[in-house]
């Protein structure tokens, strides 16, 4: 079995990509803005690809980020069922 990325990092990325903001993701998950940023940076380092573009006060997923977000959202939807 291949090792999975840390679930907290995946949750942080998914919330940030969906909400378009580290601050909004932090509020949703009940953690700090810095924690979300740190998790996303760690996930990007682990995967070796940028997932989010930091644009002023907002975020935009990269092509890889959009693809990863779709997979993660589907997995979370399936788990919630």
C-alpha positions as CSV (number, residue, x, y, z in Angstrom):
1,X,0.0,0.0,0.0
2,X,1.4,3.4,-0.9
3,X,1.6,6.1,1.8
4,X,-1.2,8.6,1.8
5,X,-0.6,12.4,2.5
6,X,-1.7,13.6,5.9
7,X,-5.5,13.8,6.2
8,X,-5.3,17.2,7.9
9,X,-3.3,18.6,5.0
10,X,-5.8,17.2,2.5
11,X,-8.7,18.6,4.5
12,X,-7.0,22.0,4.7
13,X,-6.3,22.1,1.0
14,X,-9.9,21.0,0.1
15,X,-11.4,23.7,2.2
16,X,-9.0,26.4,1.0
17,X,-9.6,25.4,-2.7
18,X,-13.4,25.3,-2.3
19,X,-13.6,28.5,-0.2
20,X,-10.9,30.4,-2.2
21,X,-9.3,31.7,1.1
22,X,-7.0,30.4,3.8
23,X,-9.0,32.5,6.3
24,X,-12.4,31.1,5.3
25,X,-10.9,27.5,5.4
26,X,-9.5,28.2,8.8
27,X,-12.8,29.4,10.1
28,X,-14.6,26.3,8.7
29,X,-12.1,23.9,10.2
30,X,-11.6,25.7,13.5
31,X,-7.9,26.3,13.1
32,X,-5.7,29.3,12.4
33,X,-4.9,30.8,9.0
34,X,-1.3,29.9,9.5
35,X,-2.2,26.3,10.1
36,X,-4.1,26.1,6.8
37,X,-1.2,27.7,5.0
38,X,1.4,25.4,6.6
39,X,-0.7,22.3,5.8
40,X,-1.1,23.3,2.1
41,X,2.6,24.2,1.8
42,X,3.5,20.8,3.2
43,X,1.1,19.0,0.9
44,X,2.5,20.8,-2.1
45,X,6.0,19.9,-1.0
46,X,5.0,16.2,-0.5
47,X,3.3,16.1,-3.9
48,X,6.0,18.1,-5.6
49,X,3.6,20.4,-7.4
50,X,1.9,23.8,-6.6
51,X,-1.8,23.3,-5.9
52,X,-2.9,26.9,-5.2
53,X,-1.9,30.2,-6.5
54,X,-1.8,33.0,-3.9
55,X,-3.5,36.0,-5.5
56,X,-3.6,39.0,-3.2
57,X,-6.1,38.1,-0.5
58,X,-7.5,35.1,-2.5
59,X,-6.5,31.8,-3.8
60,X,-6.9,30.1,-7.2
61,X,-6.2,26.4,-7.8
62,X,-3.6,25.5,-10.4
63,X,-4.5,22.9,-13.0
64,X,-3.0,20.2,-10.7
65,X,-4.9,21.7,-7.8
66,X,-8.2,21.6,-9.7
67,X,-7.6,17.9,-10.5
68,X,-6.6,17.0,-7.0
69,X,-9.5,19.0,-5.5
70,X,-12.0,17.1,-7.7
71,X,-10.6,13.7,-6.5
72,X,-10.6,14.8,-2.9
73,X,-14.1,16.2,-3.0
74,X,-15.4,13.0,-4.6
75,X,-13.6,10.9,-1.9
76,X,-15.0,13.1,0.9
77,X,-18.5,12.8,-0.6
78,X,-18.2,9.1,-0.8
79,X,-17.0,8.9,2.8
80,X,-19.8,11.0,4.1
81,X,-22.4,8.6,2.5
